[in-house]
Amino acid sequence: MDLRATLDPSLARLDETSAQTQISAVLEHLGNFIATGDLGLHRAFLHTFLAMRAAEAQSPAAVLTMLVAIGDTAAQVAQLDGTGTTEGAELTLLLTRVTGSTARVVNDLIAEEHAQRYREWVELKERGGS
Amino acid sequence: MKIRIAGDTNVGKVRENNEDSLIVDIERGLYVVLDGMGGANAGDIASQTARDAILQYVAHRRGQMEPKALLTAAIQSGSAAVFGAAQAVRERHGMGTTCVGMLVDGEKVTVGHVGDSRAYLLREGRLLQLTKDHTIVEELVGRGLLAPEDAERHPYKNVLSRNLGARPEARVDITEVVLEPGDRMMICSDGLYGYAQIDAIQYVLGSGDAPADVARELIELALRGGGGDNVTVIVLETPAQPVSSTVVVRTNGAIAWWQRRARFLQLCKDGGLTRNPIVSGLESSEALELIGLSVCQAIFHDLEKSTGVNVWTFAQNLAAGWFERDGNWEALRSMMDIIANAARTVVDELRVLDSQLGFLLDVAVSRALVVAELALGGLLAERLRAIEADLITLHTANVPRVDLSEPRPRLTPMPRLTPNPRSTPTAEKIAAMPPITAEPEEETRPGAEQTMVEPPMSEPSGFIDRPTIPFLRPEREVSGSHESDEVMLAVDKTITVAIARTAPKAENLRTVLSALQQLAGDVAGNFAAAVIAARDIYGIRTVDDVGIMPLFDALDHSRILVAAAVHQIQVPLPIRARALRALSRAHQRLVSAMTGLVLEACLPTAEKLREAQHVTTELRDQVAEAERRRADLERQIAIQTDQSLPWGSRGNTEW
């Protein structure tokens, strides 16, 4: 929370309660993903998260930046807290990789959304041209 | 702080017996070197007597006295013991010993000495002598009676001015050192520095070898220098500051990565990089060099400089080029996966060889891959935004007009700004558009590149009811449909002319103009649409001059451009006036929404500023109060001490 303004301006614009809710939700889910390794559940969460943030008029790029920033901060905290321990090192690596998976899934979701829009655009264009 | 310490002593090459003694008491943190002197084997008895007395004193009083007093008293007790022993046996009269000792208490080291045994500190490569020899010559130098350069040649250079045993009480010089990571301390008898060059001592002390090895090497140094005296050395070492992981990645990590580039390229090839559609038409070697080697270099340079800019640029160029060629996401995703898998395999193989370096490189390379995904995400989001803008306009155009008094045209134009959702039109394309005609045609609007869309007459539901656009709330009206078609056409023309006048790189300005076009048709003042447009433009800016000023410059510039452009379109004067008014209204709304966003972003800082102002006010009040009290006290003092005042006016102290 202390770093939220530097993490991402979209988090800085939120009031403290909302920002905490968003960060907590992401962190809790990252914990679940590390525990279960369930990529389907991960994807479902991110899909919902993207849609909810979009309803709040946050762009997908801003959401992606925010998710990566939260994951990166979590990894840095793990690195600092676990300095010199194997567990700390492994958790740091795990969180970094999870952040990578998150970014990958979010990009896939944005690309799918784009593909859907594009199909709609083509459909409307063809209808208009007929 | 975990300290390593070791000591060693040697009789030398000339003497028959070792008159030096030492204490290495790790439990009590006491380390002492003593150099005895006196005929008939009295030297070794003196140093051993002092050693035993000091050890005993510290053993009984450690923890009861503060280190400075304890070490002083312990050394004095050694002096008393030697003096007593010398007095007891006639042959031992005049025996004595030097003494240099360290009492370690956490990070603090108390150094006490009498005589010419020395203590040194090696910190950050510099060797400092902590003690000053208690010799006649040094005393003369200290008083300015002898030049330092003459001291070495002085016949009395080894004659001590102080030692333990000459008198019951010795004058002990004490100094304190707070240890820092990487420090090395050494105490020694004159058998070391008398027969070894100080530069050589510094070199061995700073070698990085273990203290026991350093102590042994120092003694060998003295022996090689002649070994004319007994040599005793104690070396203390604090652990060096661990090299940060960032430094390791920048140096060893980057090199290790680059050394494995051939393996990386092979893995890329095995993963199917050369068969990916992105590199179709290229020779296998060309494809590997163009993509594989480029990304390998980008990762190397980012590791070397702890940045992500090279990988970011690589990913953005790769994706932008591919999308420009109408490439699909699947091929790009496949390419990125091939690269990521190859990179991870290289790192995994390195971890087997060097787990520590491999781990650090694993984290760094994983972060580089995250950066690549971020770059792709920015482009994807921009493409999504562009096509949504098209869809919004398209859907809006298909909604039947509310104002039925206006004749509804049969065909409605697609927006000019992004005719192809896969690419943003360049200024040249816009400039190449057919000239704007003065009069709108009866059934169609002009513009050769405009796509004509038949409104879906059989589909009564408007865009806002369609659930396929989740980025807007259903209750929000996106853009008004209250301006007449003539006015909207004039607005379109104005924006087209304005955009054609912008530089190709003026992305902010073009985005703002596009937003104005969308907002201009809304007479009712739908602020939600302005906020959404403002949020899109604001993006993920930072609240500083670099982030905000270009945006407001663009807003300002757009106002000027629109005002100029509206006079260049050929429409009736009232329509032109209404178009200008609509655009001006849209501009005001956009600026207002943007200002709101900036204020929101500034809110946390503003709150902190207010808190700081509050604290400052309180501190000022306290300072003012203190000033008042000080003035009052000064006045009272002046009254009490001013002899010219009558008695009755002076303070009570006079009485």
HADDOCK unambig.tbl for C-alpha pairs under 7 A between the chains (distance, minus, plus):
assign (segid A and resid 9 and name CA) (segid B and resid 540 and name CA) 5.98 0.50 0.50
assign (segid A and resid 9 and name CA) (segid B and resid 541 and name CA) 6.82 0.50 0.50
assign (segid A and resid 9 and name CA) (segid B and resid 542 and name CA) 6.36 0.50 0.50
assign (segid A and resid 9 and name CA) (segid B and resid 601 and name CA) 6.81 0.50 0.50
assign (segid A and resid 10 and name CA) (segid B and resid 540 and name CA) 6.70 0.50 0.50
assign (segid A and resid 12 and name CA) (segid B and resid 601 and name CA) 6.06 0.50 0.50
assign (segid A and resid 13 and name CA) (segid B and resid 600 and name CA) 5.38 0.50 0.50
assign (segid A and resid 13 and name CA) (segid B and resid 601 and name CA) 4.79 0.50 0.50
assign (segid A and resid 51 and name CA) (segid B and resid 470 and name CA) 6.78 0.50 0.50
assign (segid A and resid 54 and name CA) (segid B and resid 471 and name CA) 4.92 0.50 0.50
assign (segid A and resid 55 and name CA) (segid B and resid 470 and name CA) 6.54 0.50 0.50
assign (segid A and resid 55 and name CA) (segid B and resid 471 and name CA) 5.24 0.50 0.50
assign (segid A and resid 55 and name CA) (segid B and resid 472 and name CA) 6.10 0.50 0.50
assign (segid A and resid 55 and name CA) (segid B and resid 473 and name CA) 6.44 0.50 0.50
assign (segid A and resid 57 and name CA) (segid B and resid 471 and name CA) 6.50 0.50 0.50
assign (segid A and resid 57 and name CA) (segid B and resid 532 and name CA) 6.39 0.50 0.50
assign (segid A and resid 59 and name CA) (segid B and resid 536 and name CA) 6.90 0.50 0.50
assign (segid A and resid 60 and name CA) (segid B and resid 381 and name CA) 5.82 0.50 0.50
assign (segid A and resid 61 and name CA) (segid B and resid 377 and name CA) 5.97 0.50 0.50
assign (segid A and resid 61 and name CA) (segid B and resid 378 and name CA) 5.38 0.50 0.50
assign (segid A and resid 61 and name CA) (segid B and resid 381 and name CA) 5.46 0.50 0.50
assign (segid A and resid 62 and name CA) (segid B and resid 539 and name CA) 6.89 0.50 0.50
assign (segid A and resid 62 and name CA) (segid B and resid 540 and name CA) 6.03 0.50 0.50
assign (segid A and resid 93 and name CA) (segid B and resid 363 and name CA) 5.41 0.50 0.50
assign (segid A and resid 96 and name CA) (segid B and resid 363 and name CA) 6.56 0.50 0.50
assign (segid A and resid 96 and name CA) (segid B and resid 366 and name CA) 6.36 0.50 0.50
assign (segid A and resid 96 and name CA) (segid B and resid 367 and name CA) 6.51 0.50 0.50
assign (segid A and resid 97 and name CA) (segid B and resid 366 and name CA) 6.05 0.50 0.50
assign (segid A and resid 100 and name CA) (segid B and resid 366 and name CA) 6.87 0.50 0.50
assign (segid A and resid 100 and name CA) (segid B and resid 369 and name CA) 6.70 0.50 0.50
assign (segid A and resid 100 and name CA) (segid B and resid 370 and name CA) 4.82 0.50 0.50
assign (segid A and resid 103 and name CA) (segid B and resid 370 and name CA) 6.58 0.50 0.50
assign (segid A and resid 103 and name CA) (segid B and resid 373 and name CA) 5.87 0.50 0.50
assign (segid A and resid 103 and name CA) (segid B and resid 374 and name CA) 6.84 0.50 0.50
assign (segid A and resid 104 and name CA) (segid B and resid 373 and name CA) 6.18 0.50 0.50
assign (segid A and resid 107 and name CA) (segid B and resid 377 and name CA) 5.43 0.50 0.50
assign (segid A and resid 110 and name CA) (segid B and resid 380 and name CA) 6.50 0.50 0.50
assign (segid A and resid 110 and name CA) (segid B and resid 381 and name CA) 6.70 0.50 0.50
assign (segid A and resid 111 and name CA) (segid B and resid 329 and name CA) 6.66 0.50 0.50
assign (segid A and resid 111 and name CA) (segid B and resid 380 and name CA) 6.38 0.50 0.50
assign (segid A and resid 114 and name CA) (segid B and resid 384 and name CA) 5.19 0.50 0.50
assign (segid A and resid 117 and name CA) (segid B and resid 387 and name CA) 6.82 0.50 0.50
assign (segid A and resid 118 and name CA) (segid B and resid 387 and name CA) 6.95 0.50 0.50
assign (segid A and resid 121 and name CA) (segid B and resid 391 and name CA) 6.37 0.50 0.50
assign (segid A and resid 125 and name CA) (segid B and resid 453 and name CA) 6.25 0.50 0.50
assign (segid A and resid 127 and name CA) (segid B and resid 454 and name CA) 6.68 0.50 0.50
assign (segid A and resid 128 and name CA) (segid B and resid 452 and name CA) 6.26 0.50 0.50
assign (segid A and resid 128 and name CA) (segid B and resid 453 and name CA) 3.43 0.50 0.50
assign (segid A and resid 128 and name CA) (segid B and resid 454 and name CA) 3.90 0.50 0.50
assign (segid A and resid 128 and name CA) (segid B and resid 455 and name CA) 6.67 0.50 0.50
assign (segid A and resid 129 and name CA) (segid B and resid 452 and name CA) 6.36 0.50 0.50
assign (segid A and resid 129 and name CA) (segid B and resid 453 and name CA) 5.71 0.50 0.50
assign (segid A and resid 129 and name CA) (segid B and resid 454 and name CA) 6.56 0.50 0.50
